[in-house]
């Protein structure tokens, strides 16, 4: 369980990028972490569209928070 109330994970469907196929085939699912904080380095709109990126590396732990401390406010 995450320590942070801003930490989220979303399951996305990965589709084939093969050209010339009539319909894109689903090739898998992946859980993508994102951060709901106002100053997030990995907001949902970006993190869920950059499939193999490691934008959010905190794992929901306060000690690993990527939001600059001066912008956290009363988060922790």
PQR file with spaces between the fields and no chain letter, atoms N, CA, C, O and H, PARSE charges and radii, in Angstrom:
ATOM       1  N    UNK     1       0.843   -1.183    0.000 -0.4000 1.5000
ATOM       2  CA   UNK     1       0.000    0.000    0.000 -0.0000 2.0000
ATOM       3  C    UNK     1       0.885    1.244    0.000  0.5500 1.7000
ATOM       4  O    UNK     1       1.924    1.278    0.661 -0.5500 1.4000
ATOM       5  N    UNK     2       0.475    2.238   -0.729 -0.4000 1.5000
ATOM       6  CA   UNK     2       1.228    3.476   -0.871 -0.0000 2.0000
ATOM       7  C    UNK     2       1.115    4.355    0.372  0.5500 1.7000
ATOM       8  O    UNK     2       0.067    4.403    1.016 -0.5500 1.4000
ATOM       9  H    UNK     2      -0.368    2.211   -1.265  0.4000 1.0000
ATOM      10  N    UNK     3       2.196    5.042    0.697 -0.4000 1.5000
ATOM      11  CA   UNK     3       2.171    6.022    1.782 -0.0000 2.0000
ATOM      12  C    UNK     3       1.558    7.338    1.311  0.5500 1.7000
ATOM      13  O    UNK     3       1.032    8.105    2.118 -0.5500 1.4000
ATOM      14  H    UNK     3       3.047    5.003    0.174  0.4000 1.0000
ATOM      15  N    UNK     4       1.624    7.592    0.042 -0.4000 1.5000
ATOM      16  CA   UNK     4       1.238    8.881   -0.536 -0.0000 2.0000
ATOM      17  C    UNK     4      -0.183    8.846   -1.094  0.5500 1.7000
ATOM      18  O    UNK     4      -0.557    7.919   -1.812 -0.5500 1.4000
ATOM      19  H    UNK     4       2.051    6.969   -0.614  0.4000 1.0000
ATOM      20  N    UNK     5      -0.966    9.866   -0.756 -0.4000 1.5000
ATOM      21  CA   UNK     5      -2.338    9.955   -1.261 -0.0000 2.0000
ATOM      22  C    UNK     5      -2.401   10.359   -2.729  0.5500 1.7000
ATOM      23  O    UNK     5      -3.453   10.236   -3.358 -0.5500 1.4000
ATOM      24  H    UNK     5      -0.662   10.620   -0.173  0.4000 1.0000
ATOM      25  N    UNK     6      -1.291   10.837   -3.283 -0.4000 1.5000
ATOM      26  CA   UNK     6      -1.261   11.278   -4.677 -0.0000 2.0000
ATOM      27  C    UNK     6      -0.839   10.166   -5.643  0.5500 1.7000
ATOM      28  O    UNK     6      -1.047   10.280   -6.851 -0.5500 1.4000
ATOM      29  H    UNK     6      -0.437   10.936   -2.773  0.4000 1.0000
ATOM      30  N    UNK     7      -0.255    9.108   -5.120 -0.4000 1.5000
ATOM      31  CA   UNK     7       0.235    8.002   -5.945 -0.0000 2.0000
ATOM      32  C    UNK     7      -0.934    7.195   -6.487  0.5500 1.7000
ATOM      33  O    UNK     7      -1.832    6.804   -5.742 -0.5500 1.4000
ATOM      34  H    UNK     7      -0.085    9.015   -4.139  0.4000 1.0000
ATOM      35  N    UNK     8      -0.913    6.950   -7.790 -0.4000 1.5000
ATOM      36  CA   UNK     8      -1.961    6.166   -8.446 -0.0000 2.0000
ATOM      37  C    UNK     8      -1.311    5.189   -9.426  0.5500 1.7000
ATOM      38  O    UNK     8      -0.177    5.392   -9.860 -0.5500 1.4000
ATOM      39  H    UNK     8      -0.183    7.267   -8.395  0.4000 1.0000
ATOM      40  N    UNK     9      -2.026    4.150   -9.760 -0.4000 1.5000
ATOM      41  CA   UNK     9      -1.622    3.232  -10.826 -0.0000 2.0000
ATOM      42  C    UNK     9      -2.832    3.001  -11.707  0.5500 1.7000
ATOM      43  O    UNK     9      -3.965    2.928  -11.231 -0.5500 1.4000
ATOM      44  H    UNK     9      -2.947    3.985   -9.407  0.4000 1.0000
ATOM      45  N    UNK    10      -2.573    2.886  -13.002 -0.4000 1.5000
ATOM      46  CA   UNK    10      -3.654    2.631  -13.947 -0.0000 2.0000
ATOM      47  C    UNK    10      -3.213    1.539  -14.904  0.5500 1.7000
ATOM      48  O    UNK    10      -2.076    1.533  -15.376 -0.5500 1.4000
ATOM      49  H    UNK    10      -1.653    2.945  -13.389  0.4000 1.0000
ATOM      50  N    UNK    11      -4.117    0.619  -15.184 -0.4000 1.5000
ATOM      51  CA   UNK    11      -3.806   -0.443  -16.134 -0.0000 2.0000
ATOM      52  C    UNK    11      -4.137    0.051  -17.535  0.5500 1.7000
ATOM      53  O    UNK    11      -5.240    0.533  -17.792 -0.5500 1.4000
ATOM      54  H    UNK    11      -5.041    0.624  -14.801  0.4000 1.0000
ATOM      55  N    UNK    12      -3.175   -0.074  -18.431 -0.4000 1.5000
ATOM      56  CA   UNK    12      -3.403    0.327  -19.818 -0.0000 2.0000
ATOM      57  C    UNK    12      -3.266   -0.898  -20.712  0.5500 1.7000
ATOM      58  O    UNK    12      -2.597   -1.868  -20.358 -0.5500 1.4000
ATOM      59  H    UNK    12      -2.278   -0.465  -18.222  0.4000 1.0000
ATOM      60  N    UNK    13      -3.896   -0.842  -21.854 -0.4000 1.5000
ATOM      61  CA   UNK    13      -3.828   -1.911  -22.846 -0.0000 2.0000
ATOM      62  C    UNK    13      -2.792   -1.496  -23.888  0.5500 1.7000
ATOM      63  O    UNK    13      -2.835   -0.385  -24.416 -0.5500 1.4000
ATOM      64  H    UNK    13      -4.439   -0.054  -22.142  0.4000 1.0000
ATOM      65  N    UNK    14      -1.875   -2.394  -24.172 -0.4000 1.5000
ATOM      66  CA   UNK    14      -0.856   -2.132  -25.181 -0.0000 2.0000
ATOM      67  C    UNK    14      -1.327   -2.771  -26.478  0.5500 1.7000
ATOM      68  O    UNK    14      -1.661   -3.956  -26.517 -0.5500 1.4000
ATOM      69  H    UNK    14      -1.840   -3.297  -23.743  0.4000 1.0000
ATOM      70  N    UNK    15      -1.349   -1.966  -27.545 -0.4000 1.5000
ATOM      71  CA   UNK    15      -1.813   -2.459  -28.835 -0.0000 2.0000
ATOM      72  C    UNK    15      -0.642   -2.591  -29.794  0.5500 1.7000
ATOM      73  O    UNK    15       0.348   -1.865  -29.699 -0.5500 1.4000
ATOM      74  H    UNK    15      -1.078   -1.004  -27.513  0.4000 1.0000
ATOM      75  N    UNK    16      -0.772   -3.520  -30.707 -0.4000 1.5000
ATOM      76  CA   UNK    16       0.243   -3.741  -31.728 -0.0000 2.0000
ATOM      77  C    UNK    16       0.374   -2.486  -32.588  0.5500 1.7000
ATOM      78  O    UNK    16      -0.616   -1.831  -32.913 -0.5500 1.4000
ATOM      79  H    UNK    16      -1.576   -4.110  -30.784  0.4000 1.0000
ATOM      80  N    UNK    17       1.599   -2.168  -32.945 -0.4000 1.5000
ATOM      81  CA   UNK    17       1.845   -1.014  -33.811 -0.0000 2.0000
ATOM      82  C    UNK    17       2.168   -1.460  -35.241  0.5500 1.7000
ATOM      83  O    UNK    17       2.662   -0.677  -36.053 -0.5500 1.4000
ATOM      84  H    UNK    17       2.403   -2.700  -32.682  0.4000 1.0000
ATOM      85  N    UNK    18       1.883   -2.720  -35.530 -0.4000 1.5000
ATOM      86  CA   UNK    18       2.185   -3.287  -36.839 -0.0000 2.0000
ATOM      87  C    UNK    18       1.378   -2.578  -37.929  0.5500 1.7000
ATOM      88  O    UNK    18       0.165   -2.405  -37.804 -0.5500 1.4000
ATOM      89  H    UNK    18       1.482   -3.356  -34.871  0.4000 1.0000
ATOM      90  N    UNK    19       2.052   -2.178  -38.977 -0.4000 1.5000
ATOM      91  CA   UNK    19       1.403   -1.482  -40.096 -0.0000 2.0000
ATOM      92  C    UNK    19       0.813   -2.514  -41.057  0.5500 1.7000
ATOM      93  O    UNK    19       1.406   -3.568  -41.284 -0.5500 1.4000
ATOM      94  H    UNK    19       3.037   -2.318  -39.079  0.4000 1.0000
ATOM      95  N    UNK    20      -0.336   -2.210  -41.608 -0.4000 1.5000
ATOM      96  CA   UNK    20      -0.965   -3.076  -42.589 -0.0000 2.0000
ATOM      97  C    UNK    20      -1.958   -4.069  -42.001  0.5500 1.7000
ATOM      98  O    UNK    20      -2.516   -4.897  -42.720 -0.5500 1.4000
ATOM      99  H    UNK    20      -0.817   -1.353  -41.424  0.4000 1.0000
ATOM     100  N    UNK    21      -2.173   -3.984  -40.712 -0.4000 1.5000
ATOM     101  CA   UNK    21      -3.153   -4.859  -40.072 -0.0000 2.0000
ATOM     102  C    UNK    21      -4.484   -4.116  -40.051  0.5500 1.7000
ATOM     103  O    UNK    21      -4.543   -2.935  -39.710 -0.5500 1.4000
ATOM     104  H    UNK    21      -1.720   -3.311  -40.128  0.4000 1.0000
ATOM     105  N    UNK    22      -5.551   -4.824  -40.421 -0.4000 1.5000
ATOM     106  CA   UNK    22      -6.865   -4.183  -40.473 -0.0000 2.0000
ATOM     107  C    UNK    22      -7.315   -3.651  -39.127  0.5500 1.7000
ATOM     108  O    UNK    22      -7.907   -2.574  -39.055 -0.5500 1.4000
ATOM     109  H    UNK    22      -5.503   -5.783  -40.699  0.4000 1.0000
ATOM     110  N    UNK    23      -7.048   -4.375  -38.079 -0.4000 1.5000
ATOM     111  CA   UNK    23      -7.406   -3.905  -36.738 -0.0000 2.0000
ATOM     112  C    UNK    23      -6.219   -4.133  -35.822  0.5500 1.7000
ATOM     113  O    UNK    23      -5.537   -5.153  -35.913 -0.5500 1.4000
ATOM     114  H    UNK    23      -6.567   -5.250  -38.137  0.4000 1.0000
ATOM     115  N    UNK    24      -5.978   -3.175  -34.940 -0.4000 1.5000
ATOM     116  CA   UNK    24      -4.857   -3.311  -34.029 -0.0000 2.0000
ATOM     117  C    UNK    24      -5.168   -4.390  -33.000  0.5500 1.7000
ATOM     118  O    UNK    24      -6.253   -4.421  -32.418 -0.5500 1.4000
ATOM     119  H    UNK    24      -6.532   -2.346  -34.866  0.4000 1.0000
ATOM     120  N    UNK    25      -4.215   -5.257  -32.791 -0.4000 1.5000
ATOM     121  CA   UNK    25      -4.380   -6.355  -31.856 -0.0000 2.0000
ATOM     122  C    UNK    25      -3.849   -5.952  -30.485  0.5500 1.7000
ATOM     123  O    UNK    25      -2.776   -5.358  -30.379 -0.5500 1.4000
ATOM     124  H    UNK    25      -3.334   -5.231  -33.264  0.4000 1.0000
ATOM     125  N    UNK    26      -4.599   -6.276  -29.441 -0.4000 1.5000
ATOM     126  CA   UNK    26      -4.112   -6.035  -28.090 -0.0000 2.0000
ATOM     127  C    UNK    26      -3.027   -7.057  -27.785  0.5500 1.7000
ATOM     128  O    UNK    26      -3.243   -8.261  -27.924 -0.5500 1.4000
ATOM     129  H    UNK    26      -5.471   -6.759  -29.526  0.4000 1.0000
ATOM     130  N    UNK    27      -1.858   -6.575  -27.368 -0.4000 1.5000
ATOM     131  CA   UNK    27      -0.757   -7.507  -27.105 -0.0000 2.0000
ATOM     132  C    UNK    27      -0.410   -7.608  -25.624  0.5500 1.7000
ATOM     133  O    UNK    27       0.491   -8.361  -25.254 -0.5500 1.4000
ATOM     134  H    UNK    27      -1.682   -5.597  -27.255  0.4000 1.0000
ATOM     135  N    UNK    28      -1.105   -6.867  -24.779 -0.4000 1.5000
ATOM     136  CA   UNK    28      -0.838   -6.994  -23.357 -0.0000 2.0000
ATOM     137  C    UNK    28      -1.404   -5.854  -22.535  0.5500 1.7000
ATOM     138  O    UNK    28      -1.996   -4.908  -23.055 -0.5500 1.4000
ATOM     139  H    UNK    28      -1.837   -6.255  -25.080  0.4000 1.0000
ATOM     140  N    UNK    29      -1.203   -5.975  -21.244 -0.4000 1.5000
ATOM     141  CA   UNK    29      -1.630   -4.969  -20.285 -0.0000 2.0000
ATOM     142  C    UNK    29      -0.419   -4.562  -19.472  0.5500 1.7000
ATOM     143  O    UNK    29       0.520   -5.341  -19.309 -0.5500 1.4000
ATOM     144  H    UNK    29      -0.721   -6.743  -20.821  0.4000 1.0000
ATOM     145  N    UNK    30      -0.440   -3.348  -18.965 -0.4000 1.5000
ATOM     146  CA   UNK    30       0.653   -2.874  -18.133 -0.0000 2.0000
ATOM     147  C    UNK    30       0.101   -1.889  -17.105  0.5500 1.7000
ATOM     148  O    UNK    30      -0.735   -1.046  -17.432 -0.5500 1.4000
ATOM     149  H    UNK    30      -1.202   -2.715  -19.098  0.4000 1.0000
ATOM     150  N    UNK    31       0.571   -1.999  -15.861 -0.4000 1.5000
ATOM     151  CA   UNK    31       0.180   -1.053  -14.805 -0.0000 2.0000
ATOM     152  C    UNK    31       1.171    0.101  -14.849  0.5500 1.7000
ATOM     153  O    UNK    31       2.382   -0.100  -14.768 -0.5500 1.4000
ATOM     154  H    UNK    31       1.250   -2.684  -15.596  0.4000 1.0000
ATOM     155  N    UNK    32       0.639    1.311  -14.979 -0.4000 1.5000
ATOM     156  CA   UNK    32       1.472    2.505  -15.101 -0.0000 2.0000
ATOM     157  C    UNK    32       1.240    3.411  -13.893  0.5500 1.7000
ATOM     158  O    UNK    32       0.107    3.814  -13.629 -0.5500 1.4000
ATOM     159  H    UNK    32      -0.346    1.474  -15.045  0.4000 1.0000
ATOM     160  N    UNK    33       2.316    3.736  -13.151 -0.4000 1.5000
ATOM     161  CA   UNK    33       2.166    4.653  -12.023 -0.0000 2.0000
ATOM     162  C    UNK    33       2.104    6.103  -12.494  0.5500 1.7000
ATOM     163  O    UNK    33       2.765    6.481  -13.462 -0.5500 1.4000
ATOM     164  H    UNK    33       3.236    3.409  -13.365  0.4000 1.0000
ATOM     165  N    UNK    34       1.303    6.911  -11.800 -0.4000 1.5000
ATOM     166  CA   UNK    34       1.244    8.343  -12.074 -0.0000 2.0000
ATOM     167  C    UNK    34       0.956    9.073  -10.780  0.5500 1.7000
ATOM     168  O    UNK    34       0.583    8.455   -9.783 -0.5500 1.4000
ATOM     169  H    UNK    34       0.766    6.604  -11.015  0.4000 1.0000
ATOM     170  N    UNK    35       1.126   10.379  -10.791 -0.4000 1.5000
ATOM     171  CA   UNK    35       1.011   11.178   -9.580 -0.0000 2.0000
ATOM     172  C    UNK    35      -0.049   12.262   -9.775  0.5500 1.7000
ATOM     173  O    UNK    35      -0.034   12.982  -10.773 -0.5500 1.4000
ATOM     174  H    UNK    35       1.428   10.881  -11.601  0.4000 1.0000
ATOM     175  N    UNK    36      -0.970   12.371   -8.812 -0.4000 1.5000
ATOM     176  CA   UNK    36      -2.063   13.337   -8.895 -0.0000 2.0000
ATOM     177  C    UNK    36      -1.713   14.697   -8.294  0.5500 1.7000
ATOM     178  O    UNK    36      -2.563   15.586   -8.260 -0.5500 1.4000
ATOM     179  H    UNK    36      -0.982   11.786   -8.001  0.4000 1.0000
ATOM     180  N    UNK    37      -0.484   14.876   -7.820 -0.4000 1.5000
ATOM     181  CA   UNK    37      -0.077   16.152   -7.217 -0.0000 2.0000
ATOM     182  C    UNK    37      -0.043   17.250   -8.277  0.5500 1.7000
ATOM     183  O    UNK    37       0.271   16.987   -9.438 -0.5500 1.4000
ATOM     184  H    UNK    37       0.206   14.153   -7.847  0.4000 1.0000
ATOM     185  N    UNK    38      -0.362   18.458   -7.884 -0.4000 1.5000
ATOM     186  CA   UNK    38      -0.381   19.622   -8.772 -0.0000 2.0000
ATOM     187  C    UNK    38       0.966   19.821   -9.490  0.5500 1.7000
ATOM     188  O    UNK    38       0.987   20.258  -10.641 -0.5500 1.4000
ATOM     189  H    UNK    38      -0.617   18.672   -6.941  0.4000 1.0000
ATOM     190  N    UNK    39       2.072   19.510   -8.833 -0.4000 1.5000
ATOM     191  CA   UNK    39       3.408   19.698   -9.404 -0.0000 2.0000
ATOM     192  C    UNK    39       4.055   18.369   -9.786  0.5500 1.7000
ATOM     193  O    UNK    39       5.275   18.227   -9.716 -0.5500 1.4000
ATOM     194  H    UNK    39       2.055   19.156   -7.898  0.4000 1.0000
ATOM     195  N    UNK    40       3.261   17.424  -10.179 -0.4000 1.5000
ATOM     196  CA   UNK    40       3.725   16.076  -10.496 -0.0000 2.0000
ATOM     197  C    UNK    40       4.684   16.039  -11.676  0.5500 1.7000
ATOM     198  O    UNK    40       4.479   16.744  -12.665 -0.5500 1.4000
ATOM     199  H    UNK    40       2.270   17.539  -10.237  0.4000 1.0000
ATOM     200  N    UNK    41       5.746   15.209  -11.580 -0.4000 1.5000
ATOM     201  CA   UNK    41       6.618   14.992  -12.724 -0.0000 2.0000
ATOM     202  C    UNK    41       6.006   13.963  -13.684  0.5500 1.7000
ATOM     203  O    UNK    41       6.508   13.772  -14.792 -0.5500 1.4000
ATOM     204  H    UNK    41       5.912   14.636  -10.777  0.4000 1.0000
ATOM     205  N    UNK    42       4.927   13.304  -13.261 -0.4000 1.5000
ATOM     206  CA   UNK    42       4.292   12.271  -14.079 -0.0000 2.0000
ATOM     207  C    UNK    42       2.774   12.314  -13.927  0.5500 1.7000
ATOM     208  O    UNK    42       2.184   11.425  -13.313 -0.5500 1.4000
ATOM     209  H    UNK    42       4.519   13.459  -12.362  0.4000 1.0000
ATOM     210  N    UNK    43       2.135   13.359  -14.493 -0.4000 1.5000
ATOM     211  CA   UNK    43       0.676   13.416  -14.424 -0.0000 2.0000
ATOM     212  C    UNK    43       0.054   12.300  -15.268  0.5500 1.7000
ATOM     213  O    UNK    43       0.698   11.767  -16.172 -0.5500 1.4000
ATOM     214  H    UNK    43       2.615   14.081  -14.992  0.4000 1.0000
ATOM     215  N    UNK    44      -1.174   11.959  -14.976 -0.4000 1.5000
ATOM     216  CA   UNK    44      -1.869   10.850  -15.646 -0.0000 2.0000
ATOM     217  C    UNK    44      -1.821   10.961  -17.171  0.5500 1.7000
ATOM     218  O    UNK    44      -1.526    9.982  -17.857 -0.5500 1.4000
ATOM     219  H    UNK    44      -1.698   12.392  -14.242  0.4000 1.0000
ATOM     220  N    UNK    45      -2.105   12.133  -17.692 -0.4000 1.5000
ATOM     221  CA   UNK    45      -2.182   12.331  -19.146 -0.0000 2.0000
ATOM     222  C    UNK    45      -0.867   11.988  -19.846  0.5500 1.7000
ATOM     223  O    UNK    45      -0.871   11.527  -20.987 -0.5500 1.4000
ATOM     224  H    UNK    45      -2.345   12.929  -17.135  0.4000 1.0000
ATOM     225  N    UNK    46       0.240   12.211  -19.172 -0.4000 1.5000
ATOM     226  CA   UNK    46       1.548   11.913  -19.765 -0.0000 2.0000
ATOM     227  C    UNK    46       1.977   10.489  -19.453  0.5500 1.7000
ATOM     228  O    UNK    46       2.360    9.746  -20.357 -0.5500 1.4000
ATOM     229  H    UNK    46       0.243   12.585  -18.245  0.4000 1.0000
ATOM     230  N    UNK    47       1.917   10.103  -18.196 -0.4000 1.5000
ATOM     231  CA   UNK    47       2.414    8.790  -17.781 -0.0000 2.0000
ATOM     232  C    UNK    47       1.689    7.640  -18.474  0.5500 1.7000
ATOM     233  O    UNK    47       2.316    6.628  -18.790 -0.5500 1.4000
ATOM     234  H    UNK    47       1.606   10.707  -17.462  0.4000 1.0000
ATOM     235  N    UNK    48       0.406    7.766  -18.716 -0.4000 1.5000
ATOM     236  CA   UNK    48      -0.341    6.673  -19.339 -0.0000 2.0000
ATOM     237  C    UNK    48      -0.175    6.637  -20.847  0.5500 1.7000
ATOM     238  O    UNK    48      -0.654    5.706  -21.494 -0.5500 1.4000
ATOM     239  H    UNK    48      -0.103    8.588  -18.459  0.4000 1.0000
ATOM     240  N    UNK    49       0.492    7.631  -21.422 -0.4000 1.5000
ATOM     241  CA   UNK    49       0.730    7.644  -22.864 -0.0000 2.0000
ATOM     242  C    UNK    49       2.192    7.395  -23.227  0.5500 1.7000
ATOM     243  O    UNK    49       2.522    7.280  -24.407 -0.5500 1.4000
ATOM     244  H    UNK    49       0.881    8.387  -20.896  0.4000 1.0000
ATOM     245  N    UNK    50       3.055    7.310  -22.247 -0.4000 1.5000
ATOM     246  CA   UNK    50       4.475    7.024  -22.470 -0.0000 2.0000
ATOM     247  C    UNK    50       4.700    5.633  -21.883  0.5500 1.7000
ATOM     248  O    UNK    50       5.146    5.499  -20.743 -0.5500 1.4000
ATOM     249  H    UNK    50       2.787    7.403  -21.288  0.4000 1.0000
ATOM     250  N    UNK    51       4.393    4.612  -22.656 -0.4000 1.5000
ATOM     251  CA   UNK    51       4.273    3.246  -22.167 -0.0000 2.0000
ATOM     252  C    UNK    51       5.504    2.712  -21.439  0.5500 1.7000
ATOM     253  O    UNK    51       5.378    2.178  -20.337 -0.5500 1.4000
ATOM     254  H    UNK    51       4.031    4.720  -23.581  0.4000 1.0000
ATOM     255  N    UNK    52       6.655    2.839  -22.014 -0.4000 1.5000
ATOM     256  CA   UNK    52       7.827    2.200  -21.417 -0.0000 2.0000
ATOM     257  C    UNK    52       8.715    3.170  -20.658  0.5500 1.7000
ATOM     258  O    UNK    52       9.867    2.856  -20.356 -0.5500 1.4000
ATOM     259  H    UNK    52       6.758    3.273  -22.909  0.4000 1.0000
ATOM     260  N    UNK    53       8.191    4.337  -20.351 -0.4000 1.5000
ATOM     261  CA   UNK    53       8.951    5.330  -19.608 -0.0000 2.0000
ATOM     262  C    UNK    53       8.853    5.071  -18.115  0.5500 1.7000
ATOM     263  O    UNK    53       7.873    4.501  -17.636 -0.5500 1.4000
ATOM     264  H    UNK    53       7.256    4.592  -20.597  0.4000 1.0000
ATOM     265  N    UNK    54       9.853    5.484  -17.402 -0.4000 1.5000
ATOM     266  CA   UNK    54       9.862    5.376  -15.939 -0.0000 2.0000
ATOM     267  C    UNK    54       9.776    6.786  -15.366  0.5500 1.7000
ATOM     268  O    UNK    54      10.661    7.206  -14.620 -0.5500 1.4000
ATOM     269  H    UNK    54      10.649    5.947  -17.791  0.4000 1.0000
ATOM     270  N    UNK    55       8.718    7.519  -15.706 -0.4000 1.5000
ATOM     271  CA   UNK    55       8.570    8.895  -15.259 -0.0000 2.0000
ATOM     272  C    UNK    55       8.417    9.006  -13.752  0.5500 1.7000
ATOM     273  O    UNK    55       8.971    9.914  -13.133 -0.5500 1.4000
ATOM     274  H    UNK    55       7.999    7.178  -16.312  0.4000 1.0000
ATOM     275  N    UNK    56       7.671    8.091  -13.163 -0.4000 1.5000
ATOM     276  CA   UNK    56       7.431    8.141  -11.725 -0.0000 2.0000
ATOM     277  C    UNK    56       8.162    6.970  -11.072  0.5500 1.7000
ATOM     278  O    UNK    56       7.826    5.807  -11.298 -0.5500 1.4000
ATOM     279  H    UNK    56       7.220    7.353  -13.666  0.4000 1.0000
ATOM     280  N    UNK    57       9.154    7.291  -10.268 -0.4000 1.5000
ATOM     281  CA   UNK    57       9.986    6.247   -9.668 -0.0000 2.0000
ATOM     282  C    UNK    57       9.854    6.175   -8.151  0.5500 1.7000
ATOM     283  O    UNK    57      10.571    5.404   -7.512 -0.5500 1.4000
ATOM     284  H    UNK    57       9.428    8.235  -10.084  0.4000 1.0000
ATOM     285  N    UNK    58       8.960    6.954   -7.564 -0.4000 1.5000
ATOM     286  CA   UNK    58       8.837    7.006   -6.100 -0.0000 2.0000
ATOM     287  C    UNK    58       8.215    5.753   -5.502  0.5500 1.7000
ATOM     288  O    UNK    58       8.493    5.417   -4.351 -0.5500 1.4000
ATOM     289  H    UNK    58       8.378    7.580   -8.082  0.4000 1.0000
ATOM     290  N    UNK    59       7.390    5.069   -6.255 -0.4000 1.5000
ATOM     291  CA   UNK    59       6.710    3.891   -5.736 -0.0000 2.0000
ATOM     292  C    UNK    59       5.685    4.214   -4.662  0.5500 1.7000
ATOM     293  O    UNK    59       5.226    3.320   -3.951 -0.5500 1.4000
ATOM     294  H    UNK    59       7.164    5.342   -7.190  0.4000 1.0000
ATOM     295  N    UNK    60       5.324    5.485   -4.540 -0.4000 1.5000
ATOM     296  CA   UNK    60       4.345    5.900   -3.540 -0.0000 2.0000
ATOM     297  C    UNK    60       4.942    6.125   -2.158  0.5500 1.7000
ATOM     298  O    UNK    60       4.200    6.282   -1.188 -0.5500 1.4000
ATOM     299  H    UNK    60       5.697    6.211   -5.117  0.4000 1.0000
ATOM     300  N    UNK    61       6.261    6.143   -2.051 -0.4000 1.5000
ATOM     301  CA   UNK    61       6.950    6.320   -0.770 -0.0000 2.0000
ATOM     302  C    UNK    61       7.375    7.769   -0.573  0.5500 1.7000
ATOM     303  O    UNK    61       7.951    8.375   -1.476 -0.5500 1.4000
ATOM     304  H    UNK    61       6.864    6.015   -2.839  0.4000 1.0000
ATOM     305  N    UNK    62       7.092    8.333    0.614 -0.4000 1.5000
ATOM     306  CA   UNK    62       7.424    9.731    0.896 -0.0000 2.0000
ATOM     307  C    UNK    62       8.919   10.011    0.719  0.5500 1.7000
ATOM     308  O    UNK    62       9.292   11.052    0.179 -0.5500 1.4000
ATOM     309  H    UNK    62       6.625    7.840    1.348  0.4000 1.0000
ATOM     310  N    UNK    63       9.766    9.101    1.165 -0.4000 1.5000
ATOM     311  CA   UNK    63      11.216    9.322    1.090 -0.0000 2.0000
ATOM     312  C    UNK    63      11.730    9.417   -0.345  0.5500 1.7000
ATOM     313  O    UNK    63      12.815    9.951   -0.577 -0.5500 1.4000
ATOM     314  H    UNK    63       9.463    8.255    1.603  0.4000 1.0000
ATOM     315  N    UNK    64      10.966    8.905   -1.307 -0.4000 1.5000
ATOM     316  CA   UNK    64      11.380    8.919   -2.707 -0.0000 2.0000
ATOM     317  C    UNK    64      10.592    9.925   -3.552  0.5500 1.7000
ATOM     318  O    UNK    64      10.672    9.896   -4.780 -0.5500 1.4000
ATOM     319  H    UNK    64      10.085    8.470   -1.118  0.4000 1.0000
ATOM     320  N    UNK    65       9.840   10.807   -2.909 -0.4000 1.5000
ATOM     321  CA   UNK    65       8.977   11.753   -3.628 -0.0000 2.0000
ATOM     322  C    UNK    65       9.776   12.599   -4.615  0.5500 1.7000
ATOM     323  O    UNK    65      10.831   13.133   -4.276 -0.5500 1.4000
ATOM     324  H    UNK    65       9.775   10.831   -1.912  0.4000 1.0000
ATOM     325  N    UNK    66       9.260   12.714   -5.843 -0.4000 1.5000
ATOM     326  CA   UNK    66       9.923   13.474   -6.898 -0.0000 2.0000
ATOM     327  C    UNK    66       9.429   14.916   -7.003  0.5500 1.7000
ATOM     328  O    UNK    66      10.016   15.716   -7.731 -0.5500 1.4000
ATOM     329  H    UNK    66       8.403   12.280   -6.118  0.4000 1.0000
ATOM     330  N    UNK    67       8.362   15.253   -6.289 -0.4000 1.5000
ATOM     331  CA   UNK    67       7.879   16.636   -6.276 -0.0000 2.0000
ATOM     332  C    UNK    67       8.859   17.433   -5.410  0.5500 1.7000
ATOM     333  O    UNK    67       9.129   17.036   -4.277 -0.5500 1.4000
ATOM     334  H    UNK    67       7.885   14.603   -5.698  0.4000 1.0000
ATOM     335  N    UNK    68       9.397   18.548   -5.920 -0.4000 1.5000
ATOM     336  CA   UNK    68      10.341   19.341   -5.124 -0.0000 2.0000
ATOM     337  C    UNK    68       9.758   19.688   -3.757  0.5500 1.7000
ATOM     338  O    UNK    68       8.587   20.051   -3.654 -0.5500 1.4000
ATOM     339  H    UNK    68       9.178   18.870   -6.841  0.4000 1.0000
ATOM     340  N    UNK    69      10.567   19.577   -2.713 -0.4000 1.5000
ATOM     341  CA   UNK    69      10.082   19.756   -1.338 -0.0000 2.0000
ATOM     342  C    UNK    69       9.404   21.100   -1.134  0.5500 1.7000
ATOM     343  O    UNK    69       8.443   21.184   -0.368 -0.5500 1.4000
ATOM     344  H    UNK    69      11.519   19.281   -2.796  0.4000 1.0000
ATOM     345  N    UNK    70       9.871   22.153   -1.792 -0.4000 1.5000
ATOM     346  CA   UNK    70       9.261   23.476   -1.618 -0.0000 2.0000
ATOM     347  C    UNK    70       7.873   23.570   -2.262  0.5500 1.7000
ATOM     348  O    UNK    70       7.135   24.521   -2.007 -0.5500 1.4000
ATOM     349  H    UNK    70      10.652   22.085   -2.414  0.4000 1.0000
ATOM     350  N    UNK    71       7.516   22.578   -3.103 -0.4000 1.5000
ATOM     351  CA   UNK    71       6.216   22.589   -3.754 -0.0000 2.0000
ATOM     352  C    UNK    71       5.252   21.549   -3.181  0.5500 1.7000
ATOM     353  O    UNK    71       4.128   21.419   -3.664 -0.5500 1.4000
ATOM     354  H    UNK    71       8.116   21.805   -3.311  0.4000 1.0000
ATOM     355  N    UNK    72       5.672   20.822   -2.176 -0.4000 1.5000
ATOM     356  CA   UNK    72       4.836   19.769   -1.598 -0.0000 2.0000
ATOM     357  C    UNK    72       3.737   20.307   -0.700  0.5500 1.7000
ATOM     358  O    UNK    72       2.681   19.683   -0.598 -0.5500 1.4000
ATOM     359  H    UNK    72       6.586   20.928   -1.783  0.4000 1.0000
ATOM     360  N    UNK    73       3.943   21.438   -0.047 -0.4000 1.5000
ATOM     361  CA   UNK    73       2.935   21.976    0.860 -0.0000 2.0000
ATOM     362  C    UNK    73       2.720   21.052    2.027  0.5500 1.7000
ATOM     363  O    UNK    73       3.680   20.649    2.685 -0.5500 1.4000
ATOM     364  H    UNK    73       4.801   21.946   -0.130  0.4000 1.0000
ATOM     365  N    UNK    74       1.480   20.708    2.297 -0.4000 1.5000
ATOM     366  CA   UNK    74       1.134   19.852    3.434 -0.0000 2.0000
ATOM     367  C    UNK    74       0.947   18.387    3.007  0.5500 1.7000
ATOM     368  O    UNK    74       0.158   17.665    3.617 -0.5500 1.4000
ATOM     369  H    UNK    74       0.701   21.035    1.763  0.4000 1.0000
ATOM     370  N    UNK    75       1.638   17.963    2.004 -0.4000 1.5000
ATOM     371  CA   UNK    75       1.458   16.615    1.480 -0.0000 2.0000
ATOM     372  C    UNK    75       1.873   15.534    2.464  0.5500 1.7000
ATOM     373  O    UNK    75       1.193   14.515    2.579 -0.5500 1.4000
ATOM     374  H    UNK    75       2.278   18.550    1.509  0.4000 1.0000
ATOM     375  N    UNK    76       2.974   15.736    3.175 -0.4000 1.5000
ATOM     376  CA   UNK    76       3.431   14.651    4.064 -0.0000 2.0000
ATOM     377  C    UNK    76       3.733   15.124    5.434  0.5500 1.7000
ATOM     378  O    UNK    76       4.126   14.330    6.289 -0.5500 1.4000
ATOM     379  H    UNK    76       3.526   16.564    3.082  0.4000 1.0000
